[in-house]
Amino acid sequence: MDATAHMEAPAPGLRRTLKLHHLILYGIIIIQPTAPMSIYGVVSNAARGHVVTTILIAMVAMLFTAVSYGRMARVYPSAGSAYTYVGNEIHPLAGYIVGWSMLMDYMLNPIICAIWCSAAAQNILPQIPYAAWAIAFVLVFTGLNLRGVQSSSRVNTLLALGMSVVVVIFIAYAIRYIALVAKPIGGQWLLPFYDPATFAPGRIFHGTSIAVLTYIGFDGISTMSEEVENPRRNILLATVLTCFVIGILSAVEVYLAQLVWPGRTPFPQSMVDTAFVEVAHRVGGKFLFQLLNATLLIANMGSGIAAQFGAARLLYGMGRADALPKRFFGAISPTTHIPRNNVLLLGAITLLGAFLMSFEQGAELLNFGAFIAFIGVNLAALLHYKYRSQEKVAFAFLSPLCGIIVCTFIWFNLNLNAKLLGAAWIVIGLFLYLVMRKTTNRPAADLPI
């Protein structure tokens, strides 16, 4: 009896303890409450002040895509990856292209974080040149990752809480400034949504193609599928609600910022990357300027370190699976158990990118890869629930189709250089795919990207 009972005892596994509100909090922590602040100046210059409008249009695109992510998480509850969804539902090669595009995003994220951190650090110590700050931050990112230092979920939660407090402080100062100093009247309250003097559809959609960066990371909720109560319901709801909450919070932040500093006149190039911090200086003086600058600096440092480590692990997975030369990319340091070669390579790429591209160029190129994944997931959801699944869901065809249309339209409004560079990256990936098929005698599309 004892032996039988022992044999029938369930194997230990993940406990389903996370409720819907836990998932929404987790999603907000991933995206960060200060998400639109780092890109505010870039979007404002691109859309000539219509940042609120671009944030809301981007939210519509993300809501359709969030529904598709949530539905695909039901089909592949333990994977939670655009690569998996597209590779299984459309074609392994399509999945490989999505995975290869995601790899570009992983590599670009630390670059734009290093660029922003360097610009923010100059606000504190302007006598130190940008080049010195860029080298310093890349060394910090790389050095910490070589030591295997990663932030815990508890630290991330505390950071998100701290950022939320700073956002509340900014909102309070902004409302006070608007009421006592700016004093908008009549139609001036609506100018952040629509300013007839500067409105142009092309500018709006170009700005939207950058503003989508506000929502990047929401798909991480699907990775929690095995620890969630009622995952078939809660993953979908949490993904959609997280995008909605972040969208509304971001719209409030940039709406107040635009009332404080109207967007008819573009920000000068010297302050475009840290424009939101300049807005904070106007409403709250040096105190709020330094507080918000330090908060965003810490947030971007954390994102840069985590993104570089994630990219290093991704390259390691590809090397271990023979998608890249295993001797270099699949190697692990015997002392630190870190993919040292990959971390050093990514450090060099980050440093090079910090000098060769602007924050705007990096953000648009990152969104090139993100939209490839978003379009792919929407198409995968359409094919699965409309033509293959026995499960009936509401708007099985219309919802993902709208996601495909909106995401494709925004993707076409990316900067031409971003599209050309992104296309070149995909061509390189396809060349690698063909080479690896011949050298390993198996499809490179099977790689765990």
C-alpha positions in Angstrom: 0.0 0.0 0.0 2.8 2.4 1.0 4.7 1.7 -2.2 1.6 2.1 -4.3 0.7 5.4 -2.6 4.2 6.5 -3.1 4.1 5.7 -6.8 0.8 7.5 -7.2 1.9 10.7 -5.4 1.8 13.6 -7.8 5.1 15.0 -8.9 5.9 18.5 -7.6 5.0 21.3 -10.0 4.1 25.0 -10.2 1.2 26.0 -8.0 -1.7 27.9 -9.6 -1.9 30.7 -7.0 -1.9 33.8 -9.2 -5.2 35.7 -9.5 -6.2 38.2 -12.2 -5.0 41.2 -10.2 -1.6 39.6 -9.7 -1.2 39.2 -13.4 -2.2 42.8 -14.1 0.3 44.1 -11.5 2.9 41.8 -13.0 2.2 43.3 -16.5 2.4 46.8 -15.3 5.8 46.0 -13.6 7.1 44.6 -16.9 6.0 47.6 -18.9 6.7 50.2 -16.2 4.4 53.1 -15.1 6.9 55.6 -16.6 6.8 53.9 -20.0 5.9 56.9 -22.2 8.3 59.3 -20.5 11.5 58.1 -22.2 10.1 58.4 -25.7 8.0 61.5 -25.1 10.3 64.0 -26.9 10.9 61.7 -29.9 7.1 61.1 -30.4 6.3 64.8 -29.8 8.7 65.9 -32.5 7.5 63.2 -34.9 3.8 63.9 -34.4 4.2 67.6 -33.8 2.7 67.5 -30.3 0.0 64.9 -30.7 1.5 62.5 -28.3 -1.8 61.7 -26.6 -3.4 60.8 -29.9 -0.5 58.5 -30.9 -0.6 56.7 -27.5 -4.3 56.0 -27.8 -4.1 54.8 -31.5 -1.2 52.5 -30.4 -3.4 51.2 -27.6 -6.1 50.2 -30.1 -3.5 48.2 -32.0 -2.2 46.6 -28.8 -5.6 45.7 -27.5 -6.4 43.6 -30.6 -3.0 42.0 -30.4 -3.4 41.4 -26.7 -6.5 39.5 -27.4 -4.6 37.3 -29.9 -1.8 36.7 -27.4 -4.3 35.8 -24.7 -6.1 33.3 -27.0 -2.9 31.7 -28.2 -1.8 31.3 -24.6 -4.7 28.9 -24.2 -3.4 26.7 -27.1 0.2 26.8 -25.9 0.0 27.4 -22.2 3.6 26.5 -21.3 5.3 28.3 -24.2 4.1 31.9 -24.3 6.2 32.9 -27.3 5.3 34.6 -30.6 7.9 32.3 -32.2 6.0 29.2 -31.0 2.6 30.5 -32.0 3.7 31.5 -35.5 5.9 28.5 -36.1 3.2 26.0 -35.2 0.2 27.7 -36.7 1.6 29.2 -39.9 5.0 27.6 -40.9 8.3 26.9 -39.1 10.1 29.3 -41.4 7.6 32.1 -40.5 8.3 31.2 -36.9 12.0 31.5 -37.5 11.6 35.0 -39.1 9.6 36.1 -36.0 12.2 34.7 -33.7 15.0 36.3 -35.6 13.1 39.6 -35.5 12.7 39.2 -31.7 16.5 38.6 -31.4 17.0 42.0 -33.1 14.7 43.6 -30.5 16.7 42.0 -27.7 19.9 43.4 -29.1 18.5 46.9 -29.7 16.9 47.3 -26.2 20.3 47.7 -24.4 21.4 50.1 -27.1 18.5 52.5 -26.7 18.8 52.2 -22.9 22.5 53.1 -23.0 21.7 56.1 -25.3 18.9 57.4 -23.0 21.0 56.8 -19.8 23.9 58.7 -21.2 21.7 61.7 -22.1 20.0 61.6 -18.7 23.4 61.4 -16.9 24.5 64.5 -18.8 21.6 66.3 -17.2 23.2 65.6 -13.8 26.8 66.1 -14.8 26.9 68.0 -18.1 30.6 68.6 -17.9 31.2 64.9 -18.7 30.8 64.2 -22.4 28.2 61.8 -23.9 31.0 59.5 -25.1 32.3 59.0 -21.6 28.8 58.3 -20.2 28.1 55.8 -23.1 31.3 53.9 -22.4 30.6 53.9 -18.7 27.0 52.6 -19.0 28.0 49.9 -21.5 30.7 48.7 -19.1 28.2 48.7 -16.2 25.7 46.6 -18.2 28.4 44.2 -19.4 30.3 44.0 -16.1 27.2 43.1 -14.1 26.0 40.5 -16.6 29.5 38.9 -16.6 29.0 38.5 -12.8 25.6 37.1 -13.3 23.9 39.9 -11.4 20.1 39.9 -12.1 17.4 41.9 -10.4 14.9 39.9 -8.5 11.1 40.1 -8.9 11.0 41.8 -5.4 13.4 44.5 -6.5 11.4 45.0 -9.7 8.2 45.4 -7.7 9.8 48.0 -5.4 11.1 49.9 -8.4 7.7 49.9 -10.0 6.2 51.1 -6.7 8.8 53.9 -6.5 8.1 54.9 -10.1 4.4 55.0 -9.4 5.0 57.4 -6.5 7.1 59.6 -8.8 4.4 59.6 -11.4 1.8 60.7 -8.8 4.1 63.5 -7.7 4.6 64.6 -11.3 0.8 64.6 -11.9 0.2 66.7 -8.7 2.9 69.2 -9.7 1.6 69.3 -13.3 -2.0 70.0 -12.3 -0.9 72.7 -10.0 1.2 74.4 -12.8 -1.7 74.1 -15.3 -4.2 75.6 -12.8 -1.9 78.5 -11.6 0.4 79.2 -14.5 -0.6 77.8 -17.9 -4.4 78.3 -17.3 -5.6 76.9 -20.6 -9.0 78.1 -21.8 -11.7 76.7 -24.2 -10.2 74.7 -27.0 -6.7 74.8 -25.6 -7.7 71.8 -23.4 -8.2 69.7 -26.6 -5.0 70.7 -28.4 -3.0 67.7 -27.1 -5.6 65.5 -29.0 -6.0 67.7 -32.1 -4.1 70.8 -33.0 -5.3 72.1 -36.4 -2.1 74.1 -36.8 0.2 71.0 -36.8 -2.1 68.0 -37.5 -1.1 65.8 -40.4 -2.1 62.1 -40.7 1.4 61.1 -41.9 3.0 62.6 -38.8 0.4 61.1 -36.5 1.0 57.6 -37.8 4.8 58.0 -37.8 4.6 59.1 -34.2 2.3 56.1 -33.5 4.9 53.7 -34.9 7.3 55.0 -32.2 4.6 55.3 -29.4 4.0 51.6 -29.5 7.2 51.2 -27.6 5.1 52.3 -24.6 3.4 48.9 -24.5 6.4 46.6 -25.3 6.5 43.8 -22.8 2.8 43.0 -22.3 3.3 39.6 -24.0 5.4 38.5 -21.0 2.1 37.9 -19.1 1.6 34.7 -21.2 4.7 33.2 -19.7 2.9 32.9 -16.4 0.3 30.4 -17.7 1.3 27.5 -15.5 1.0 29.5 -12.3 -2.4 31.2 -12.8 -5.8 30.3 -11.6 -8.1 29.6 -14.5 -5.4 30.5 -17.1 -7.8 30.2 -20.1 -9.8 33.2 -18.8 -7.3 35.2 -16.8 -4.3 35.3 -19.2 -6.5 36.9 -21.9 -8.1 39.3 -19.5 -4.9 40.3 -17.8 -3.1 40.9 -21.1 -5.9 43.1 -22.4 -6.5 45.0 -19.1 -2.7 45.6 -18.7 -2.6 47.3 -22.1 -5.7 49.3 -21.3 -4.4 50.5 -17.9 -1.0 51.4 -19.3 -2.6 53.2 -22.2 -4.9 55.3 -20.0 -2.1 56.1 -17.5 0.3 57.0 -20.3 -2.3 59.2 -22.0 -2.8 61.1 -18.7 0.9 61.6 -18.2 1.5 62.9 -21.7 -1.7 65.0 -21.8 -0.6 66.9 -18.8 2.9 67.2 -20.2 1.5 68.7 -23.4 -0.6 71.2 -21.5 2.5 72.3 -19.7 4.7 72.4 -22.8 2.6 72.7 -26.0 4.0 70.7 -28.9 3.7 73.2 -31.7 7.5 73.9 -31.4 9.7 70.8 -31.7 12.1 70.1 -28.9 15.7 71.0 -29.7 17.9 68.0 -30.5 19.9 68.5 -27.4 16.9 67.7 -25.2 14.7 65.5 -27.3 15.7 62.3 -25.6 15.0 63.6 -22.1 12.2 66.0 -23.0 9.8 64.7 -20.3 12.4 65.5 -17.7 12.5 69.1 -19.0 8.7 69.3 -18.6 9.2 68.1 -15.0 11.7 70.9 -14.5 9.1 73.5 -15.7 6.4 72.3 -13.3 8.5 71.3 -10.3 11.8 73.0 -10.5 15.1 71.4 -9.8 13.7 69.0 -7.3 11.3 67.3 -9.6 13.8 67.5 -12.5 16.4 65.6 -10.5 13.9 63.2 -9.0 12.3 62.2 -12.4 15.7 62.2 -14.1 17.1 59.8 -11.5 14.0 57.6 -11.5 14.1 57.1 -15.3 17.8 56.7 -15.2 17.5 53.8 -12.8 14.6 52.3 -14.7 16.5 52.4 -18.0 19.6 51.0 -16.4 17.6 48.0 -15.1 16.0 47.5 -18.5 19.4 47.7 -20.3 21.0 45.2 -18.0 18.1 42.7 -18.2 17.8 43.1 -22.0 21.5 42.4 -22.5 21.3 39.4 -20.3 18.2 38.1 -22.2 19.9 38.6 -25.5 23.0 36.7 -24.3 20.8 33.8 -23.2 19.0 33.9 -26.5 22.3 33.7 -28.4 23.4 30.9 -26.1 20.2 28.9 -26.9 20.9 29.4 -30.6 24.5 28.3 -30.3 23.6 25.2 -28.2 21.1 24.2 -30.9 23.7 24.7 -33.7 21.8 27.8 -35.1 25.1 29.7 -34.6 28.6 28.4 -34.2 28.5 26.4 -31.0 32.1 26.8 -30.0 31.6 30.6 -29.6 27.9 31.1 -28.9 27.2 27.9 -27.0 30.1 28.3 -24.6 29.6 28.8 -20.9 32.2 30.2 -18.5 33.3 27.3 -16.2 33.7 29.7 -13.2 30.6 32.0 -13.5 28.4 29.7 -15.6 27.5 32.7 -17.8 27.6 32.8 -21.6 30.6 35.1 -21.4 31.4 35.3 -25.1 27.8 36.4 -25.8 27.8 39.0 -23.1 31.1 40.5 -24.4 29.9 40.5 -28.0 26.6 42.2 -27.0 28.6 44.7 -24.9 30.6 45.6 -28.1 27.4 45.8 -30.2 25.8 48.1 -27.5 28.8 50.4 -27.5 28.9 50.6 -31.2 25.1 51.2 -31.4 25.3 54.0 -28.8 27.6 55.9 -31.1 26.1 55.1 -34.5 22.4 55.6 -33.9 20.1 57.9 -32.2 17.4 57.0 -29.6 14.7 57.5 -32.3 16.4 55.3 -34.8 16.9 52.5 -32.3 13.3 52.8 -31.1 11.9 52.6 -34.6 14.1 49.7 -35.6 13.1 47.9 -32.4 9.4 48.4 -33.3 10.1 47.0 -36.7 10.8 43.6 -35.1 8.0 43.9 -32.6 5.4 44.5 -35.3 6.6 41.5 -37.3 5.8 39.5 -34.2 2.5 41.2 -33.5 1.3 40.7 -37.1 2.4 37.1 -36.9 0.5 36.4 -33.6 -2.7 38.0 -35.0 -2.4 35.9 -38.1 -1.8 32.7 -36.0 -4.8 33.5 -33.9 -7.0 34.0 -37.0 -5.9 30.7 -38.6 -6.3 28.7 -35.4 -9.6 29.9 -34.1 -11.3 30.5 -37.4 -10.3 27.3 -39.3 -8.7 24.8 -36.9 -10.0 25.0 -33.4 -13.2 23.3 -32.2 -13.5 26.0 -29.5 -15.8 28.9 -30.4 -14.7 32.4 -29.5 -16.2 35.8 -30.1 -15.1 37.5 -33.3 -12.6 34.7 -34.2 -12.0 36.3 -37.6 -12.7 40.0 -37.0 -10.6 40.7 -33.9 -7.3 39.3 -35.3 -8.0 40.7 -38.7 -8.3 44.2 -37.2 -5.1 43.5 -35.3 -3.3 42.6 -38.6 -4.7 45.6 -40.4 -3.9 48.2 -37.7 -0.4 46.7 -37.0 0.5 46.5 -40.6 -0.6 50.1 -41.3 1.5 51.4 -38.3 4.4 49.2 -39.5 4.3 50.8 -42.9 4.6 54.2 -41.2 8.0 53.4 -39.7 10.9 55.4 -40.9 12.2 54.2 -44.3 15.7 53.6 -42.9 14.2 51.5 -40.1 12.4 49.3 -42.6 15.5 49.0 -44.8 17.7 48.0 -41.9 15.1 45.6 -40.6 14.7 44.0 -44.0 18.5 43.6 -44.2 18.4 41.9 -40.8 15.8 39.5 -42.0 17.8 38.7 -45.1 20.8 37.9 -43.0 18.6 35.6 -40.9 17.3 33.8 -44.0 20.8 33.4 -45.2 21.8 31.9 -41.9 18.7 29.7 -42.0 19.8 28.2 -45.3 23.4 27.7 -44.2 22.4 26.0 -41.0 20.0 23.7 -42.9 22.9 22.5 -45.0 25.5 22.2 -42.3 23.3 20.6 -39.6 20.9 18.6 -41.9 17.9 19.8 -40.1 15.7 22.9 -40.3 17.0 25.9 -38.4 13.3 26.8 -37.9 13.3 24.3 -35.1 15.7 26.4 -33.0 14.5 27.6 -29.6 14.5 31.3 -30.3 
